[in-house]
Amino acid sequence: MSQVIDARPKPESLLARVEQASRARLRIYIGAAPGVGKTYQVLEDAHQLKKQGVDIVIGFIEPHGRAETEALIGNLERVPLRRIEYRGVTLQEMDVDAVIAREPQIAIVDELAHTNAPGSKNRKRYEDVLEILDAGIAVITAVNVQHIESLNDAIARITGVRVREAVPDYFLRRADEVVNVDVSVDTLRTRLRQGKIYNVEKIEQALANFFRKGNLSALRELSLRQVAEDQAAKAHDYREREGLEQAAIPEKVMVCMASRGSAKKLLRTGSRIAGRLASDWYAVYVETPREEPGRIDPADHATLMENIRLAEELGANVVKLQARRVADALIEFASREGITHVVFGQSARSRWDILLHGSVINRFLSEVRGATVQVVPLPDD
């Protein structure tokens, strides 16, 4: 007997198609470091689109004093910036309301990771971009790979620099296109020596630090990987939107957060794994009786809230479990949800302490067979 297969798209797929078609498009140019040519590429695109009759404006561009960039802006319309007085200094920020009121088809917004001046409508520029997109205006923007939140630990390890301004990974997942702008390490260092990236007094310091050949090679690799992972995720989303079959066993990632102590490193690791697998993921913590509201230490509660905010920014589904024994709750959740990848943190504990109180990780490994477990070393609190 032949089998009849219903090839009609599911209602969820139809809804996803409608939402995809109706939302404003976002294109992000990503590069390994300043000076690779992201802003130049953005402006070249803008002129090409203008020639094609597209109504395009500049919401914000930062020429960094480069004559070439100023010249390339040319006759592109620039929406006047908003002036903000702060501690006796006049700062200029993108005027989000003015961009939206202008109602162009596309807005150019440079320096995506920028933190806005106090008194601005939004704290971060990527939040400005989201508001513009919500108003139905497409955006072309640019960012360096070191500003991606989930790469923060990797960047610090490679360069020795802890980047403070970050763009959450969910923002990149919102993009319709992520395009890598790449040049060779030697070309980039030559541009730096020619004064095309920083002022003369900063050149030698930059060459000896952030712009070392080893750093730039590693950053280029991270940038290429980021774009490749983005393409994999978009292919996954496309198949889902079109009602096409995905992998027979979908991967599921779980990060286990303690109710105290920073979980930033764990969450960034989980976000990267989930990105590679093009999957949803969970940030899970267990509230024991001594950690209930009113009983948890205020400092621990503040850290927990900070961990939850970062998890949400990275795109995790945050789950709170309540149990007397942490291991029991995590094992039950992982089994119920079919978790395939788990990330634990391992602080430095003495062998005696583990023997006396037990190890959640050891319990988990002994009872959950179908999951890959990654243990991330954590500094002492």
Buried (B, 14 or more C-beta within 10 A) or exposed (E): EEEEEEEEBEEEBEEBBEEEEEBBBBBBBBBBBBBBBBBBBBBEBBBEBBEEEEEBBBBBBEBBEBEEBEEBBEEBBEBEBBEBEEEEEEBEBBBBEBBBEBEBBBBBBBBBBBEBBEEBBBEBBBBBBBBBBEBEBBBBBBBBBBBBBBBBBBBEEBBEEEBEBBBBBBBBBBBEBBBBBBBEBEEBBEBBBEEBBBEEEEBEEBBEEBBBEEBBBBBBEBBBBBBEBBEBBBEBBEBBBEBEEEEEEEBBBBBBBBBBBBBBBBBBBBBBBBBBBBBEBBBBBBBBEEBEEEEBEEEBBEBBEEBBEBBBBBBBEBBBBEBEEBBBBBBBBBBEBEBBBBBBBEEEEEEEEEEEEEBBBEBBBEBBEEBEBBEBEBEEE
